[in-house]
């Protein structure tokens, strides 16, 4: 059931991205990258091997933490 809901949510997000790109063609790269990231996330969950998925989840979590840290430091330093 969760897989079906996840795929349905993915399709809805892809539709929203398509509408945004249609209205603003300059967002095509952002739309493509967002769609690719969503597709990768859905594929990782759909075709999951528990050990490999755990490694990717940990890597994604630490990447997000480090990106927030870099953003915070850049904001503190006045770069952003």
Secondary structure, 3 states (H helix, E strand, C coil): CHHHHHHHHHHHHHHHHHHHHHHCHHHHHHHHHHHHHHHHHHHHHHCCCHHHHHHHHHHHHHHHHHHHHHHHHHHHCCCC
